[in-house]
Amino acid sequence: MASQGIISARLWGKIKGTEKDYFVVEGIKEAGEEEGGEPLPEPRGSGINRFAYWVTNSPLESWN
């Protein structure tokens, strides 16, 4: 998870899987262009795009 442009973040929870568990972080990013370059139905930070989510199998590994 790149911390650049993140206004706030919190641990949303842990999902227990059959083979691996998943840690989920919910955050709010600054307004701007999306990394994927795809147009958004609503601007980042409002409506359905208010939150961004990152997931990993271990908090010590990279967040996607």
PDBQT receptor file of N, H, CA, C and O in Angstrom, charges set to zero:
ATOM      1  N   MET A   1       0.856  -1.165   0.000  1.00  0.00    +0.000 N 
ATOM      2  CA  MET A   1       0.000   0.000   0.000  1.00  0.00    +0.000 C 
ATOM      3  C   MET A   1       0.899   1.223   0.000  1.00  0.00    +0.000 C 
ATOM      4  O   MET A   1       1.671   1.420   0.938  1.00  0.00    +0.000 OA
ATOM      5  N   ALA A   2       0.816   2.013  -0.995  1.00  0.00    +0.000 N 
ATOM      6  H   ALA A   2       0.189   1.853  -1.757  1.00  0.00    +0.000 HD
ATOM      7  CA  ALA A   2       1.590   3.243  -1.048  1.00  0.00    +0.000 C 
ATOM      8  C   ALA A   2       0.912   4.286  -0.172  1.00  0.00    +0.000 C 
ATOM      9  O   ALA A   2      -0.280   4.549  -0.325  1.00  0.00    +0.000 OA
ATOM     10  N   SER A   3       1.667   4.879   0.744  1.00  0.00    +0.000 N 
ATOM     11  H   SER A   3       2.636   4.665   0.869  1.00  0.00    +0.000 HD
ATOM     12  CA  SER A   3       1.066   5.828   1.671  1.00  0.00    +0.000 C 
ATOM     13  C   SER A   3       0.885   7.203   1.060  1.00  0.00    +0.000 C 
ATOM     14  O   SER A   3       0.239   8.057   1.667  1.00  0.00    +0.000 OA
ATOM     15  N   GLN A   4       1.429   7.444  -0.113  1.00  0.00    +0.000 N 
ATOM     16  H   GLN A   4       1.954   6.750  -0.606  1.00  0.00    +0.000 HD
ATOM     17  CA  GLN A   4       1.314   8.746  -0.745  1.00  0.00    +0.000 C 
ATOM     18  C   GLN A   4      -0.135   9.012  -1.152  1.00  0.00    +0.000 C 
ATOM     19  O   GLN A   4      -0.744   8.210  -1.861  1.00  0.00    +0.000 OA
ATOM     20  N   GLY A   5      -0.676  10.127  -0.706  1.00  0.00    +0.000 N 
ATOM     21  H   GLY A   5      -0.182  10.778  -0.130  1.00  0.00    +0.000 HD
ATOM     22  CA  GLY A   5      -2.030  10.504  -1.071  1.00  0.00    +0.000 C 
ATOM     23  C   GLY A   5      -3.117   9.924  -0.185  1.00  0.00    +0.000 C 
ATOM     24  O   GLY A   5      -4.300  10.127  -0.460  1.00  0.00    +0.000 OA
ATOM     25  N   ILE A   6      -2.751   9.208   0.870  1.00  0.00    +0.000 N 
ATOM     26  H   ILE A   6      -1.790   9.044   1.094  1.00  0.00    +0.000 HD
ATOM     27  CA  ILE A   6      -3.751   8.635   1.766  1.00  0.00    +0.000 C 
ATOM     28  C   ILE A   6      -4.009   9.622   2.898  1.00  0.00    +0.000 C 
ATOM     29  O   ILE A   6      -3.088  10.019   3.612  1.00  0.00    +0.000 OA
ATOM     30  N   ILE A   7      -5.279  10.015   3.055  1.00  0.00    +0.000 N 
ATOM     31  H   ILE A   7      -6.027   9.692   2.475  1.00  0.00    +0.000 HD
ATOM     32  CA  ILE A   7      -5.667  10.953   4.098  1.00  0.00    +0.000 C 
ATOM     33  C   ILE A   7      -5.851  10.224   5.426  1.00  0.00    +0.000 C 
ATOM     34  O   ILE A   7      -5.364  10.683   6.459  1.00  0.00    +0.000 OA
ATOM     35  N   SER A   8      -6.549   9.097   5.404  1.00  0.00    +0.000 N 
ATOM     36  H   SER A   8      -6.945   8.724   4.564  1.00  0.00    +0.000 HD
ATOM     37  CA  SER A   8      -6.743   8.305   6.615  1.00  0.00    +0.000 C 
ATOM     38  C   SER A   8      -6.862   6.832   6.239  1.00  0.00    +0.000 C 
ATOM     39  O   SER A   8      -7.236   6.492   5.116  1.00  0.00    +0.000 OA
ATOM     40  N   ALA A   9      -6.537   5.962   7.198  1.00  0.00    +0.000 N 
ATOM     41  H   ALA A   9      -6.233   6.239   8.110  1.00  0.00    +0.000 HD
ATOM     42  CA  ALA A   9      -6.640   4.521   6.972  1.00  0.00    +0.000 C 
ATOM     43  C   ALA A   9      -6.941   3.843   8.301  1.00  0.00    +0.000 C 
ATOM     44  O   ALA A   9      -6.521   4.309   9.360  1.00  0.00    +0.000 OA
ATOM     45  N   ARG A  10      -7.679   2.728   8.228  1.00  0.00    +0.000 N 
ATOM     46  H   ARG A  10      -8.020   2.350   7.368  1.00  0.00    +0.000 HD
ATOM     47  CA  ARG A  10      -7.977   1.965   9.433  1.00  0.00    +0.000 C 
ATOM     48  C   ARG A  10      -8.094   0.496   9.056  1.00  0.00    +0.000 C 
ATOM     49  O   ARG A  10      -8.438   0.149   7.926  1.00  0.00    +0.000 OA
ATOM     50  N   LEU A  11      -7.800  -0.356  10.029  1.00  0.00    +0.000 N 
ATOM     51  H   LEU A  11      -7.520  -0.074  10.947  1.00  0.00    +0.000 HD
ATOM     52  CA  LEU A  11      -7.959  -1.786   9.808  1.00  0.00    +0.000 C 
ATOM     53  C   LEU A  11      -9.446  -2.087   9.753  1.00  0.00    +0.000 C 
ATOM     54  O   LEU A  11     -10.155  -1.903  10.741  1.00  0.00    +0.000 OA
ATOM     55  N   TRP A  12      -9.914  -2.542   8.622  1.00  0.00    +0.000 N 
ATOM     56  H   TRP A  12      -9.338  -2.691   7.818  1.00  0.00    +0.000 HD
ATOM     57  CA  TRP A  12     -11.331  -2.848   8.439  1.00  0.00    +0.000 C 
ATOM     58  C   TRP A  12     -11.663  -4.193   9.059  1.00  0.00    +0.000 C 
ATOM     59  O   TRP A  12     -12.720  -4.366   9.665  1.00  0.00    +0.000 OA
ATOM     60  N   GLY A  13     -10.737  -5.158   8.901  1.00  0.00    +0.000 N 
ATOM     61  H   GLY A  13      -9.878  -5.017   8.409  1.00  0.00    +0.000 HD
ATOM     62  CA  GLY A  13     -10.983  -6.456   9.504  1.00  0.00    +0.000 C 
ATOM     63  C   GLY A  13     -10.102  -7.542   8.921  1.00  0.00    +0.000 C 
ATOM     64  O   GLY A  13      -9.212  -7.288   8.109  1.00  0.00    +0.000 OA
ATOM     65  N   LYS A  14     -10.378  -8.753   9.358  1.00  0.00    +0.000 N 
ATOM     66  H   LYS A  14     -11.101  -8.958  10.017  1.00  0.00    +0.000 HD
ATOM     67  CA  LYS A  14      -9.641  -9.935   8.903  1.00  0.00    +0.000 C 
ATOM     68  C   LYS A  14     -10.663 -10.944   8.407  1.00  0.00    +0.000 C 
ATOM     69  O   LYS A  14     -11.622 -11.270   9.106  1.00  0.00    +0.000 OA
ATOM     70  N   ILE A  15     -10.450 -11.428   7.212  1.00  0.00    +0.000 N 
ATOM     71  H   ILE A  15      -9.670 -11.163   6.644  1.00  0.00    +0.000 HD
ATOM     72  CA  ILE A  15     -11.330 -12.433   6.628  1.00  0.00    +0.000 C 
ATOM     73  C   ILE A  15     -10.608 -13.771   6.690  1.00  0.00    +0.000 C 
ATOM     74  O   ILE A  15      -9.513 -13.916   6.148  1.00  0.00    +0.000 OA
ATOM     75  N   LYS A  16     -11.213 -14.732   7.339  1.00  0.00    +0.000 N 
ATOM     76  H   LYS A  16     -12.103 -14.614   7.779  1.00  0.00    +0.000 HD
ATOM     77  CA  LYS A  16     -10.598 -16.062   7.464  1.00  0.00    +0.000 C 
ATOM     78  C   LYS A  16     -10.967 -16.888   6.238  1.00  0.00    +0.000 C 
ATOM     79  O   LYS A  16     -12.142 -17.157   5.986  1.00  0.00    +0.000 OA
ATOM     80  N   GLY A  17      -9.953 -17.285   5.483  1.00  0.00    +0.000 N 
ATOM     81  H   GLY A  17      -8.998 -17.067   5.688  1.00  0.00    +0.000 HD
ATOM     82  CA  GLY A  17     -10.151 -18.105   4.305  1.00  0.00    +0.000 C 
ATOM     83  C   GLY A  17      -9.838 -19.564   4.589  1.00  0.00    +0.000 C 
ATOM     84  O   GLY A  17      -9.336 -19.898   5.662  1.00  0.00    +0.000 OA
ATOM     85  N   THR A  18     -10.132 -20.426   3.637  1.00  0.00    +0.000 N 
ATOM     86  H   THR A  18     -10.540 -20.155   2.766  1.00  0.00    +0.000 HD
ATOM     87  CA  THR A  18      -9.862 -21.852   3.828  1.00  0.00    +0.000 C 
ATOM     88  C   THR A  18      -8.372 -22.169   3.720  1.00  0.00    +0.000 C 
ATOM     89  O   THR A  18      -7.878 -23.070   4.398  1.00  0.00    +0.000 OA
ATOM     90  N   GLU A  19      -7.650 -21.426   2.863  1.00  0.00    +0.000 N 
ATOM     91  H   GLU A  19      -8.052 -20.694   2.312  1.00  0.00    +0.000 HD
ATOM     92  CA  GLU A  19      -6.215 -21.656   2.716  1.00  0.00    +0.000 C 
ATOM     93  C   GLU A  19      -5.379 -20.536   3.319  1.00  0.00    +0.000 C 
ATOM     94  O   GLU A  19      -4.308 -20.799   3.867  1.00  0.00    +0.000 OA
ATOM     95  N   LYS A  20      -5.843 -19.297   3.231  1.00  0.00    +0.000 N 
ATOM     96  H   LYS A  20      -6.713 -19.084   2.786  1.00  0.00    +0.000 HD
ATOM     97  CA  LYS A  20      -5.126 -18.142   3.774  1.00  0.00    +0.000 C 
ATOM     98  C   LYS A  20      -6.133 -17.172   4.378  1.00  0.00    +0.000 C 
ATOM     99  O   LYS A  20      -7.307 -17.166   4.011  1.00  0.00    +0.000 OA
ATOM    100  N   ASP A  21      -5.655 -16.352   5.309  1.00  0.00    +0.000 N 
ATOM    101  H   ASP A  21      -4.701 -16.357   5.608  1.00  0.00    +0.000 HD
ATOM    102  CA  ASP A  21      -6.473 -15.281   5.864  1.00  0.00    +0.000 C 
ATOM    103  C   ASP A  21      -6.135 -13.990   5.129  1.00  0.00    +0.000 C 
ATOM    104  O   ASP A  21      -5.054 -13.867   4.552  1.00  0.00    +0.000 OA
ATOM    105  N   TYR A  22      -7.052 -13.030   5.150  1.00  0.00    +0.000 N 
ATOM    106  H   TYR A  22      -7.930 -13.130   5.619  1.00  0.00    +0.000 HD
ATOM    107  CA  TYR A  22      -6.868 -11.758   4.467  1.00  0.00    +0.000 C 
ATOM    108  C   TYR A  22      -7.103 -10.614   5.440  1.00  0.00    +0.000 C 
ATOM    109  O   TYR A  22      -8.129 -10.569   6.120  1.00  0.00    +0.000 OA
ATOM    110  N   PHE A  23      -6.153  -9.689   5.506  1.00  0.00    +0.000 N 
ATOM    111  H   PHE A  23      -5.320  -9.725   4.954  1.00  0.00    +0.000 HD
ATOM    112  CA  PHE A  23      -6.297  -8.475   6.291  1.00  0.00    +0.000 C 
ATOM    113  C   PHE A  23      -6.749  -7.376   5.337  1.00  0.00    +0.000 C 
ATOM    114  O   PHE A  23      -6.213  -7.251   4.235  1.00  0.00    +0.000 OA
ATOM    115  N   VAL A  24      -7.732  -6.577   5.754  1.00  0.00    +0.000 N 
ATOM    116  H   VAL A  24      -8.167  -6.679   6.649  1.00  0.00    +0.000 HD
ATOM    117  CA  VAL A  24      -8.299  -5.548   4.892  1.00  0.00    +0.000 C 
ATOM    118  C   VAL A  24      -8.177  -4.187   5.577  1.00  0.00    +0.000 C 
ATOM    119  O   VAL A  24      -8.551  -4.038   6.740  1.00  0.00    +0.000 OA
ATOM    120  N   VAL A  25      -7.652  -3.198   4.856  1.00  0.00    +0.000 N 
ATOM    121  H   VAL A  25      -7.347  -3.319   3.911  1.00  0.00    +0.000 HD
ATOM    122  CA  VAL A  25      -7.556  -1.826   5.339  1.00  0.00    +0.000 C 
ATOM    123  C   VAL A  25      -8.462  -0.964   4.473  1.00  0.00    +0.000 C 
ATOM    124  O   VAL A  25      -8.473  -1.086   3.248  1.00  0.00    +0.000 OA
ATOM    125  N   GLU A  26      -9.224  -0.090   5.128  1.00  0.00    +0.000 N 
ATOM    126  H   GLU A  26      -9.216   0.009   6.123  1.00  0.00    +0.000 HD
ATOM    127  CA  GLU A  26     -10.108   0.852   4.446  1.00  0.00    +0.000 C 
ATOM    128  C   GLU A  26      -9.509   2.241   4.614  1.00  0.00    +0.000 C 
ATOM    129  O   GLU A  26      -9.109   2.614   5.717  1.00  0.00    +0.000 OA
ATOM    130  N   GLY A  27      -9.444   3.007   3.534  1.00  0.00    +0.000 N 
ATOM    131  H   GLY A  27      -9.769   2.704   2.638  1.00  0.00    +0.000 HD
ATOM    132  CA  GLY A  27      -8.848   4.332   3.631  1.00  0.00    +0.000 C 
ATOM    133  C   GLY A  27      -9.503   5.329   2.705  1.00  0.00    +0.000 C 
ATOM    134  O   GLY A  27     -10.297   4.979   1.832  1.00  0.00    +0.000 OA
ATOM    135  N   ILE A  28      -9.147   6.588   2.922  1.00  0.00    +0.000 N 
ATOM    136  H   ILE A  28      -8.502   6.873   3.632  1.00  0.00    +0.000 HD
ATOM    137  CA  ILE A  28      -9.606   7.685   2.071  1.00  0.00    +0.000 C 
ATOM    138  C   ILE A  28      -8.378   8.279   1.413  1.00  0.00    +0.000 C 
ATOM    139  O   ILE A  28      -7.415   8.645   2.088  1.00  0.00    +0.000 OA
ATOM    140  N   LYS A  29      -8.414   8.373   0.083  1.00  0.00    +0.000 N 
ATOM    141  H   LYS A  29      -9.195   8.075  -0.465  1.00  0.00    +0.000 HD
ATOM    142  CA  LYS A  29      -7.291   8.932  -0.667  1.00  0.00    +0.000 C 
ATOM    143  C   LYS A  29      -7.632  10.336  -1.129  1.00  0.00    +0.000 C 
ATOM    144  O   LYS A  29      -8.804  10.697  -1.241  1.00  0.00    +0.000 OA
ATOM    145  N   GLU A  30      -6.607  11.122  -1.397  1.00  0.00    +0.000 N 
ATOM    146  H   GLU A  30      -5.655  10.830  -1.306  1.00  0.00    +0.000 HD
ATOM    147  CA  GLU A  30      -6.807  12.468  -1.928  1.00  0.00    +0.000 C 
ATOM    148  C   GLU A  30      -7.444  12.379  -3.306  1.00  0.00    +0.000 C 
ATOM    149  O   GLU A  30      -7.276  11.391  -4.019  1.00  0.00    +0.000 OA
ATOM    150  N   ALA A  31      -8.171  13.414  -3.666  1.00  0.00    +0.000 N 
ATOM    151  H   ALA A  31      -8.307  14.218  -3.087  1.00  0.00    +0.000 HD
ATOM    152  CA  ALA A  31      -8.770  13.468  -5.001  1.00  0.00    +0.000 C 
ATOM    153  C   ALA A  31      -7.658  13.503  -6.042  1.00  0.00    +0.000 C 
ATOM    154  O   ALA A  31      -6.592  14.070  -5.799  1.00  0.00    +0.000 OA
ATOM    155  N   GLY A  32      -7.904  12.903  -7.190  1.00  0.00    +0.000 N 
ATOM    156  H   GLY A  32      -8.769  12.443  -7.388  1.00  0.00    +0.000 HD
ATOM    157  CA  GLY A  32      -6.903  12.863  -8.252  1.00  0.00    +0.000 C 
ATOM    158  C   GLY A  32      -7.229  11.763  -9.233  1.00  0.00    +0.000 C 
ATOM    159  O   GLY A  32      -8.305  11.168  -9.187  1.00  0.00    +0.000 OA
ATOM    160  N   GLU A  33      -6.291  11.499 -10.117  1.00  0.00    +0.000 N 
ATOM    161  H   GLU A  33      -5.416  11.982 -10.154  1.00  0.00    +0.000 HD
ATOM    162  CA  GLU A  33      -6.508  10.483 -11.131  1.00  0.00    +0.000 C 
ATOM    163  C   GLU A  33      -6.328   9.094 -10.553  1.00  0.00    +0.000 C 
ATOM    164  O   GLU A  33      -5.540   8.895  -9.628  1.00  0.00    +0.000 OA
ATOM    165  N   GLU A  34      -7.058   8.136 -11.094  1.00  0.00    +0.000 N 
ATOM    166  H   GLU A  34      -7.698   8.297 -11.845  1.00  0.00    +0.000 HD
ATOM    167  CA  GLU A  34      -6.945   6.744 -10.679  1.00  0.00    +0.000 C 
ATOM    168  C   GLU A  34      -5.672   6.139 -11.246  1.00  0.00    +0.000 C 
ATOM    169  O   GLU A  34      -5.212   6.534 -12.317  1.00  0.00    +0.000 OA
ATOM    170  N   GLU A  35      -5.106   5.180 -10.526  1.00  0.00    +0.000 N 
ATOM    171  H   GLU A  35      -5.480   4.858  -9.656  1.00  0.00    +0.000 HD
ATOM    172  CA  GLU A  35      -3.886   4.521 -10.981  1.00  0.00    +0.000 C 
ATOM    173  C   GLU A  35      -4.121   3.746 -12.272  1.00  0.00    +0.000 C 
ATOM    174  O   GLU A  35      -3.251   3.716 -13.142  1.00  0.00    +0.000 OA
ATOM    175  N   GLY A  36      -5.285   3.119 -12.405  1.00  0.00    +0.000 N 
ATOM    176  H   GLY A  36      -5.992   3.143 -11.698  1.00  0.00    +0.000 HD
ATOM    177  CA  GLY A  36      -5.588   2.314 -13.581  1.00  0.00    +0.000 C 
ATOM    178  C   GLY A  36      -5.895   3.137 -14.818  1.00  0.00    +0.000 C 
ATOM    179  O   GLY A  36      -5.909   2.604 -15.928  1.00  0.00    +0.000 OA
ATOM    180  N   GLY A  37      -6.142   4.424 -14.645  1.00  0.00    +0.000 N 
ATOM    181  H   GLY A  37      -6.131   4.857 -13.744  1.00  0.00    +0.000 HD
ATOM    182  CA  GLY A  37      -6.435   5.293 -15.776  1.00  0.00    +0.000 C 
ATOM    183  C   GLY A  37      -7.861   5.176 -16.290  1.00  0.00    +0.000 C 
ATOM    184  O   GLY A  37      -8.201   5.780 -17.308  1.00  0.00    +0.000 OA
ATOM    185  N   GLU A  38      -8.701   4.410 -15.604  1.00  0.00    +0.000 N 
ATOM    186  H   GLU A  38      -8.425   3.919 -14.778  1.00  0.00    +0.000 HD
ATOM    187  CA  GLU A  38     -10.083   4.257 -16.054  1.00  0.00    +0.000 C 
ATOM    188  C   GLU A  38     -10.941   5.365 -15.473  1.00  0.00    +0.000 C 
ATOM    189  O   GLU A  38     -10.729   5.777 -14.332  1.00  0.00    +0.000 OA
ATOM    190  N   PRO A  39     -11.904   5.854 -16.238  1.00  0.00    +0.000 N 
ATOM    191  CA  PRO A  39     -12.784   6.902 -15.711  1.00  0.00    +0.000 C 
ATOM    192  C   PRO A  39     -13.679   6.356 -14.599  1.00  0.00    +0.000 C 
ATOM    193  O   PRO A  39     -14.099   5.199 -14.637  1.00  0.00    +0.000 OA
ATOM    194  N   LEU A  40     -13.962   7.198 -13.615  1.00  0.00    +0.000 N 
ATOM    195  H   LEU A  40     -13.621   8.138 -13.584  1.00  0.00    +0.000 HD
ATOM    196  CA  LEU A  40     -14.795   6.810 -12.490  1.00  0.00    +0.000 C 
ATOM    197  C   LEU A  40     -16.206   7.361 -12.666  1.00  0.00    +0.000 C 
ATOM    198  O   LEU A  40     -16.373   8.463 -13.190  1.00  0.00    +0.000 OA
ATOM    199  N   PRO A  41     -17.237   6.605 -12.231  1.00  0.00    +0.000 N 
ATOM    200  CA  PRO A  41     -18.601   7.117 -12.318  1.00  0.00    +0.000 C 
ATOM    201  C   PRO A  41     -18.824   8.324 -11.409  1.00  0.00    +0.000 C 
ATOM    202  O   PRO A  41     -19.665   9.174 -11.703  1.00  0.00    +0.000 OA
ATOM    203  N   GLU A  42     -18.080   8.402 -10.313  1.00  0.00    +0.000 N 
ATOM    204  H   GLU A  42     -17.397   7.712 -10.075  1.00  0.00    +0.000 HD
ATOM    205  CA  GLU A  42     -18.132   9.539  -9.391  1.00  0.00    +0.000 C 
ATOM    206  C   GLU A  42     -16.701   9.883  -9.010  1.00  0.00    +0.000 C 
ATOM    207  O   GLU A  42     -15.837   9.006  -9.031  1.00  0.00    +0.000 OA
ATOM    208  N   PRO A  43     -16.426  11.133  -8.664  1.00  0.00    +0.000 N 
ATOM    209  CA  PRO A  43     -15.063  11.508  -8.283  1.00  0.00    +0.000 C 
ATOM    210  C   PRO A  43     -14.573  10.742  -7.062  1.00  0.00    +0.000 C 
ATOM    211  O   PRO A  43     -15.358  10.388  -6.183  1.00  0.00    +0.000 OA
ATOM    212  N   ARG A  44     -13.261  10.487  -7.017  1.00  0.00    +0.000 N 
ATOM    213  H   ARG A  44     -12.623  10.774  -7.731  1.00  0.00    +0.000 HD
ATOM    214  CA  ARG A  44     -12.671   9.816  -5.860  1.00  0.00    +0.000 C 
ATOM    215  C   ARG A  44     -12.940  10.656  -4.620  1.00  0.00    +0.000 C 
ATOM    216  O   ARG A  44     -12.830  11.882  -4.651  1.00  0.00    +0.000 OA
ATOM    217  N   GLY A  45     -13.293   9.987  -3.535  1.00  0.00    +0.000 N 
ATOM    218  H   GLY A  45     -13.382   8.992  -3.510  1.00  0.00    +0.000 HD
ATOM    219  CA  GLY A  45     -13.562  10.675  -2.284  1.00  0.00    +0.000 C 
ATOM    220  C   GLY A  45     -15.024  11.011  -2.059  1.00  0.00    +0.000 C 
ATOM    221  O   GLY A  45     -15.375  11.588  -1.031  1.00  0.00    +0.000 OA
ATOM    222  N   SER A  46     -15.896  10.651  -3.026  1.00  0.00    +0.000 N 
ATOM    223  H   SER A  46     -15.610  10.182  -3.862  1.00  0.00    +0.000 HD
ATOM    224  CA  SER A  46     -17.320  10.925  -2.836  1.00  0.00    +0.000 C 
ATOM    225  C   SER A  46     -18.148   9.767  -3.367  1.00  0.00    +0.000 C 
ATOM    226  O   SER A  46     -17.697   9.004  -4.221  1.00  0.00    +0.000 OA
ATOM    227  N   GLY A  47     -19.355   9.647  -2.857  1.00  0.00    +0.000 N 
ATOM    228  H   GLY A  47     -19.722  10.267  -2.163  1.00  0.00    +0.000 HD
ATOM    229  CA  GLY A  47     -20.274   8.613  -3.316  1.00  0.00    +0.000 C 
ATOM    230  C   GLY A  47     -19.705   7.215  -3.195  1.00  0.00    +0.000 C 
ATOM    231  O   GLY A  47     -19.160   6.841  -2.156  1.00  0.00    +0.000 OA
ATOM    232  N   ILE A  48     -19.837   6.442  -4.268  1.00  0.00    +0.000 N 
ATOM    233  H   ILE A  48     -20.280   6.745  -5.112  1.00  0.00    +0.000 HD
ATOM    234  CA  ILE A  48     -19.374   5.051  -4.233  1.00  0.00    +0.000 C 
ATOM    235  C   ILE A  48     -17.850   4.946  -4.194  1.00  0.00    +0.000 C 
ATOM    236  O   ILE A  48     -17.318   3.875  -3.901  1.00  0.00    +0.000 OA
ATOM    237  N   ASN A  49     -17.150   6.019  -4.478  1.00  0.00    +0.000 N 
ATOM    238  H   ASN A  49     -17.582   6.889  -4.716  1.00  0.00    +0.000 HD
ATOM    239  CA  ASN A  49     -15.680   6.023  -4.463  1.00  0.00    +0.000 C 
ATOM    240  C   ASN A  49     -15.112   6.721  -3.238  1.00  0.00    +0.000 C 
ATOM    241  O   ASN A  49     -13.974   7.190  -3.266  1.00  0.00    +0.000 OA
ATOM    242  N   ARG A  50     -15.888   6.798  -2.161  1.00  0.00    +0.000 N 
ATOM    243  H   ARG A  50     -16.812   6.417  -2.138  1.00  0.00    +0.000 HD
ATOM    244  CA  ARG A  50     -15.408   7.471  -0.954  1.00  0.00    +0.000 C 
ATOM    245  C   ARG A  50     -14.219   6.730  -0.343  1.00  0.00    +0.000 C 
ATOM    246  O   ARG A  50     -13.251   7.357   0.085  1.00  0.00    +0.000 OA
ATOM    247  N   PHE A  51     -14.289   5.409  -0.301  1.00  0.00    +0.000 N 
ATOM    248  H   PHE A  51     -15.076   4.899  -0.649  1.00  0.00    +0.000 HD
ATOM    249  CA  PHE A  51     -13.236   4.624   0.333  1.00  0.00    +0.000 C 
ATOM    250  C   PHE A  51     -12.462   3.808  -0.692  1.00  0.00    +0.000 C 
ATOM    251  O   PHE A  51     -12.982   3.430  -1.742  1.00  0.00    +0.000 OA
ATOM    252  N   ALA A  52     -11.195   3.546  -0.350  1.00  0.00    +0.000 N 
ATOM    253  H   ALA A  52     -10.772   3.852   0.503  1.00  0.00    +0.000 HD
ATOM    254  CA  ALA A  52     -10.357   2.620  -1.114  1.00  0.00    +0.000 C 
ATOM    255  C   ALA A  52     -10.001   1.484  -0.160  1.00  0.00    +0.000 C 
ATOM    256  O   ALA A  52      -9.953   1.679   1.055  1.00  0.00    +0.000 OA
ATOM    257  N   TYR A  53      -9.753   0.305  -0.710  1.00  0.00    +0.000 N 
ATOM    258  H   TYR A  53      -9.792   0.146  -1.696  1.00  0.00    +0.000 HD
ATOM    259  CA  TYR A  53      -9.454  -0.868   0.123  1.00  0.00    +0.000 C 
ATOM    260  C   TYR A  53      -8.162  -1.527  -0.341  1.00  0.00    +0.000 C 
ATOM    261  O   TYR A  53      -7.888  -1.606  -1.538  1.00  0.00    +0.000 OA
ATOM    262  N   TRP A  54      -7.368  -2.001   0.626  1.00  0.00    +0.000 N 
ATOM    263  H   TRP A  54      -7.591  -1.936   1.599  1.00  0.00    +0.000 HD
ATOM    264  CA  TRP A  54      -6.143  -2.729   0.357  1.00  0.00    +0.000 C 
ATOM    265  C   TRP A  54      -6.190  -4.042   1.115  1.00  0.00    +0.000 C 
ATOM    266  O   TRP A  54      -6.713  -4.102   2.228  1.00  0.00    +0.000 OA
ATOM    267  N   VAL A  55      -5.646  -5.097   0.516  1.00  0.00    +0.000 N 
ATOM    268  H   VAL A  55      -5.222  -5.048  -0.388  1.00  0.00    +0.000 HD
ATOM    269  CA  VAL A  55      -5.729  -6.439   1.094  1.00  0.00    +0.000 C 
ATOM    270  C   VAL A  55      -4.346  -7.090   1.061  1.00  0.00    +0.000 C 
ATOM    271  O   VAL A  55      -3.568  -6.868   0.134  1.00  0.00    +0.000 OA
ATOM    272  N   THR A  56      -4.051  -7.896   2.084  1.00  0.00    +0.000 N 
ATOM    273  H   THR A  56      -4.684  -8.076   2.837  1.00  0.00    +0.000 HD
ATOM    274  CA  THR A  56      -2.817  -8.671   2.128  1.00  0.00    +0.000 C 
ATOM    275  C   THR A  56      -3.041  -9.930   2.957  1.00  0.00    +0.000 C 
ATOM    276  O   THR A  56      -3.990 -10.010   3.738  1.00  0.00    +0.000 OA
ATOM    277  N   ASN A  57      -2.163 -10.908   2.782  1.00  0.00    +0.000 N 
ATOM    278  H   ASN A  57      -1.392 -10.843   2.148  1.00  0.00    +0.000 HD
ATOM    279  CA  ASN A  57      -2.224 -12.122   3.598  1.00  0.00    +0.000 C 
ATOM    280  C   ASN A  57      -1.450 -11.959   4.904  1.00  0.00    +0.000 C 
ATOM    281  O   ASN A  57      -1.699 -12.682   5.868  1.00  0.00    +0.000 OA
ATOM    282  N   SER A  58      -0.515 -11.014   4.936  1.00  0.00    +0.000 N 
ATOM    283  H   SER A  58      -0.313 -10.427   4.152  1.00  0.00    +0.000 HD
ATOM    284  CA  SER A  58       0.274 -10.751   6.137  1.00  0.00    +0.000 C 
ATOM    285  C   SER A  58       0.518  -9.248   6.233  1.00  0.00    +0.000 C 
ATOM    286  O   SER A  58       0.936  -8.639   5.248  1.00  0.00    +0.000 OA
ATOM    287  N   PRO A  59       0.270  -8.630   7.392  1.00  0.00    +0.000 N 
ATOM    288  CA  PRO A  59       0.505  -7.193   7.530  1.00  0.00    +0.000 C 
ATOM    289  C   PRO A  59       1.949  -6.774   7.274  1.00  0.00    +0.000 C 
ATOM    290  O   PRO A  59       2.223  -5.594   7.055  1.00  0.00    +0.000 OA
ATOM    291  N   LEU A  60       2.874  -7.735   7.299  1.00  0.00    +0.000 N 
ATOM    292  H   LEU A  60       2.651  -8.694   7.477  1.00  0.00    +0.000 HD
ATOM    293  CA  LEU A  60       4.280  -7.419   7.055  1.00  0.00    +0.000 C 
ATOM    294  C   LEU A  60       4.650  -7.469   5.578  1.00  0.00    +0.000 C 
ATOM    295  O   LEU A  60       5.765  -7.096   5.215  1.00  0.00    +0.000 OA
ATOM    296  N   GLU A  61       3.741  -7.921   4.720  1.00  0.00    +0.000 N 
ATOM    297  H   GLU A  61       2.834  -8.224   5.015  1.00  0.00    +0.000 HD
ATOM    298  CA  GLU A  61       3.989  -8.007   3.283  1.00  0.00    +0.000 C 
ATOM    299  C   GLU A  61       3.339  -6.810   2.582  1.00  0.00    +0.000 C 
ATOM    300  O   GLU A  61       2.711  -5.970   3.227  1.00  0.00    +0.000 OA
ATOM    301  N   SER A  62       3.494  -6.741   1.266  1.00  0.00    +0.000 N 
ATOM    302  H   SER A  62       4.004  -7.423   0.742  1.00  0.00    +0.000 HD
ATOM    303  CA  SER A  62       2.925  -5.615   0.522  1.00  0.00    +0.000 C 
ATOM    304  C   SER A  62       1.402  -5.686   0.477  1.00  0.00    +0.000 C 
ATOM    305  O   SER A  62       0.813  -6.767   0.502  1.00  0.00    +0.000 OA
ATOM    306  N   TRP A  63       0.787  -4.523   0.412  1.00  0.00    +0.000 N 
ATOM    307  H   TRP A  63       1.265  -3.645   0.392  1.00  0.00    +0.000 HD
ATOM    308  CA  TRP A  63      -0.680  -4.396   0.362  1.00  0.00    +0.000 C 
ATOM    309  C   TRP A  63      -1.094  -4.126  -1.074  1.00  0.00    +0.000 C 
ATOM    310  O   TRP A  63      -0.476  -3.310  -1.759  1.00  0.00    +0.000 OA
ATOM    311  N   ASN A  64      -2.144  -4.811  -1.537  1.00  0.00    +0.000 N 
ATOM    312  H   ASN A  64      -2.646  -5.474  -0.981  1.00  0.00    +0.000 HD
ATOM    313  CA  ASN A  64      -2.649  -4.623  -2.901  1.00  0.00    +0.000 C 
ATOM    314  C   ASN A  64      -4.040  -4.068  -2.870  1.00  0.00    +0.000 C 
ATOM    315  O   ASN A  64      -4.637  -3.839  -3.921  1.00  0.00    +0.000 OA
TER     316      ASN A  64
